[in-house]
Amino acid sequence: MVEAFFPEFIKSYFIAFGVIMGGSLLGGLAAFITGQPPLTEITRLSNILRIWAIIAAIGGTFDTLYSFEKGLLNGETFQLFKHFLLILSAMGGAQTGAEIITWITQENQSL
């Protein structure tokens, strides 16, 4: 079933956002249980999970790479542009989640 572009675009953003927020906060809970500093661990995890959040949001890398190949070699620029926007949306969701984590923990502030 082919989904419309705009709902897929929004879903991509919030999946990446949820992976960052959920993974970081649950990892912080695990750090608290094991006696490690939770806020530092939450910040560290939000930085590590960014690429995985993007990959999870776009549904794996092979479909997207295939679409890029199809767009470049077959001249289907609409597919290429569509997948570029989906990746950009996922990157935005991951960055938003990481910024919120930074605001919550107040770690690594640079002024």
N, C-alpha and C positions, 0 to 999 in steps of 0.2 A: 504494500500500500504506500503510495507516494503522498507525503504530507506537504501541505502548503508551506511556502518559504517563510513567511513571517512567524507563524507559531514555532517552526523549527529554529529560527533565529533567536527568539525569546527563550526557548527551552535550552538552547546551547549556552546562553549567558547564565541562566540560573543553575544548570547542572555544574558548570565550572565553579560558580559561587558556592554552591552547596558542598562540593568536594573540599574546597579550601576551608570553609567554616566548620564543617562537620569533622573532617580529619584532624584539623588543628585542635579544636576544642576537646575531642575525645582523646587525642594524644596527650593533651595537657592533663586530662583526668587520669590517664595512665601514669603520667609522670608524677602526679600528686600521690597516687597510691604507692608508687615505688620509692618515694622519698626524694625525687629530683625536683629542681625548681620549675614549677608548672608554667609560669609566664614566659620564661626563657625558652622552654620547650615548645610552647604554643607558637612563639615567633619563629623558631627554627623550623618547625614543621610547615608553617605557612609558606616559607621560602622554598622548602624542598618539594612541596606538593603542587607547585604551580604547573609544571609541565604535565604532570599526571592528570590534573584537573582539565587541562586543555584537551588532552588525548581522550579522556572519558567523555567530555562534552561533544566532541565531533564523532564519537562512536568508533574509535580505533583509527589507525593511520592508513590501512590499505585501501579502504573505500575512497578516502579523500585523495590519496595519491593516484588511484585509478582515475578519478574524476579530473585531476590536474592533467594527467597524461591524455585523457580523452579531449580535454579542452585545448591543449596545446597542439596535439598532433592532428586532430580531426577538425580543428577550427571552430569548436563549440565554445566561444568565449563567454556565453551566458553561464554555462556550468562552472567554468573557471572563476568567474566573478562571484557566483553564488557561494561556492565553497570558500573563497577568500573571505567573504563577509561572515560566514559561519565561524571560521577560525578566528577572525577579528572579534566576533561576539564572545567566543569562549575566552579569548585573552582578556577582554574587558571584564568578564565575570571573575576570572581568577585574580586580576589586579584589584578589583573592588573588594573581594574577600580578603586579600592580603592587606589592603589599606585599613579595613575595619579591624582586623586583628592587630595591626600596629597601633591603631587608636586605642583599642581596649587595653593592650598590654603596656603601652608607652615605652616600648623597647626600641632601641636603635634610632632614636630621634637625632636628626642632624639639622642644626640651625646655622 
